[in-house]
Amino acid sequence: MTVTTLVVPAGGLGTRFLPATKALPKEMVPVGDRPAIQWGLEEAVASGIHRAVVVTAPGKDLIRAHFASDPALEQILESRGSRELAERVRSIAGLCQLEFVEQLEPLGLGHAVLCARPLLEGEDAVAVLLPDDLFDGTPPLLAQLLEANARAGCTVLALRRYPRESISRYGVAEVAGDGPVFQVTDVVEKPSAEEAPSDLAIMGRYVLSREVLDRLDQVAPGAGGEIQLTDAIREVARAGRVLGVEFVGRLLDVGTLDSWLATNAAIVWRDPVLGPALRERIRELEAEP
Ligand code: G1P
């Protein structure tokens, strides 16, 4: 099973990040020197995927604009001698083959993937990446899941341990066996702390088999009244065809204002150019009266 296509759900309203995301798509907030969604696509490309279907919503045209080629801008940069910057701008449009589809109503993550399904015909499995979760590590998180999929040929979830108090923000997996690659025996979307079957939360990377894709239109509204991807995965997990990978590396959230601020600090702190510049600027600010 070779996975060649990525689905990027990017149709959410960004309500957890208002008012900053009233007009700006939350996927376009900058992290370091590029928008959050670009980090996600770069991770996919580094994992060997070269085609992505981005599921946007009406009014989120800035995402498409960011990945479109802009010869006029490149020419201006080159005429000013900024050849390296011109090359970086050019490389964004050439990152991978991008296709866009609109999710007309915010009906949930499962519904977003369902909107992409007409563009996934003929695919035995696809990768899914939620751009709210930014991965910083080696090998790329998606590559870690793809490796498990290449060996087992089934659906694969990314798992991370969370304390019981915060687990109800996530989908949670019931697992069997020893990690870091578990057999997932059941999944539940946003359970209460008491009902959670484990402390292993499902994070924003998936490899979904055709079986899961085919189930999406039979899923009834679940947690929060939304069509949940977790619910499409449940029966396949109960039938023994889902693995979960407790991955290595940092996963940084950019879905809320405070997590985005912290993620920017974490990413920029380690950046060889931006890091020293930030520390210098902070020293200057602290010296101000
Ligand atoms: C979604 C999924 C959830 C998962 C989470 C990871 O929830 O439905 O299972 O744990 O992403 O970020 P959302 O964050 O869209 O509420």
Boltz pocket constraint, residues with backbone or C-beta under 6 A from the ligand:
constraints:
  - pocket:
      binder: B
      contacts: [[A, 109], [A, 130], [A, 132], [A, 133], [A, 169], [A, 170], [A, 171], [A, 172], [A, 189], [A, 190], [A, 201], [A, 202], [A, 203], [A, 204], [A, 228], [A, 229], [A, 230]]
      max_distance: 6.0
